[in-house]
Amino acid sequence: MSDVTKPAAALAHPILTSGLDRRRFLAGAAGLATLGAGFTPSAPAIAQAAPLKVGFMLPYSGTFAKLGKFIDDGFRLYVEQQGGKLGGREVAFFQVDDESKPEAATDNMNRLVGREKVDVVVGTVHSGVAMAMVKVARDSNTMLIIPNAGVNEATGPLCAPHIFRSSFSNWQVCYPMGKVMHDAGHRKVVTITWRYAAGQQMVAAFKEGFSAAGGSVIEELALPFPEVEFQALITQIATLKPDAVFAFFAGGGAVKFVKDYAAAGLNKTIPLYGSGFLTDGTIPAQGEAANGIKTTLHYADNLDNAANKAFLSSFKAKTGQDGDIYAVQGFDGAALLNLGLTAVKGDMGARPAMIEAMRSAKFDSPRGPMSFNRANNPVQDVYLREVRNGRNEMIAIAQKSVDDPARGCKAQS
Ligand code: BEZ
């Protein structure tokens, strides 16, 4: 078992891993101490010579384990492509397995911020865990890059200049699906999800778009996270006979839901739609059951741009696996940090300038063009995809340059 797949207890002492080897780090520190008379490095020079401490707080176990691993792999891939550096500085990684447990999130975050004194935290996947992380990041003024969790508040009422997302908001990826499903002729829809922030906010955003287009949600079904006993709810869907179903599940839960839906024969009679997490990174395990599912997301496997082609081939070469949205978000999180740090020559002390460079960044991401709104949430295209040939194929742009409304975010300095 590799370190990253051990349970949280085993990762209680986060480990210094690749990107900087411990021997070189110690030698570098000793070298600075013995430079001798006549050389007095300034504080920023010392800070810039030290490795950048990046703390990953991600799920390395549980239903979102693969998502966390792919974010980690994507981030490291970008760092490797920069010769093991970000903004000219070597990188030291620290990892905590958050297990997608909101109740442990504050302690886990404090471990990285208080004990390891990381320069930046990268995390996480689960919206409930991210809420606690955002609060600690605000209280401790720690730089935070969220490489997945869509919780609207992070770039809404709890927005802060030093909190960025390289991912999406829950509103952003689901609102466009309302019009898509109405245009497809569906009028009465049942929703199904886990009962926690991400599921509730994604369903609310879909409902907002669907109602605006003239459709109605006739039943909202939910079960506690991360339960996967779907049978009773699938039976209820069969009884309700809606025109279609909209679902949010991800990771291992998404695999089980899609297979159970098909095993009940509903994929032949009631079309299944969802946010793209239902089928991203999960198709190999879902097999035939995933065919024909339509989803909206800010990524698709077949995006025909140079950045995506290069990313997919280098991710495959590094990991032996096909990249997905989680890997892209990790990769882009590192790219964003690199851009900010490069602007200040690696000096995290020059944070206002670093933040300004990040906020005004415009990238060619594997997902397509990406920039940031005033709340530090990406502005990006949301694609309509369909599972065909074992891939999430883009069939249209559901909505161009979608900008989360950042409701409740006070103007940022
Ligand atoms: C969330 O909790 O925000 C989330 C988890 C998995 C995939 C997408 C969103």
Residues whose N, C-alpha, C, O or C-beta is under 5 A from the ligand:
A	BS01	BEZ	V125 H126 S127 A149 G150 V151 A198 A250 F277
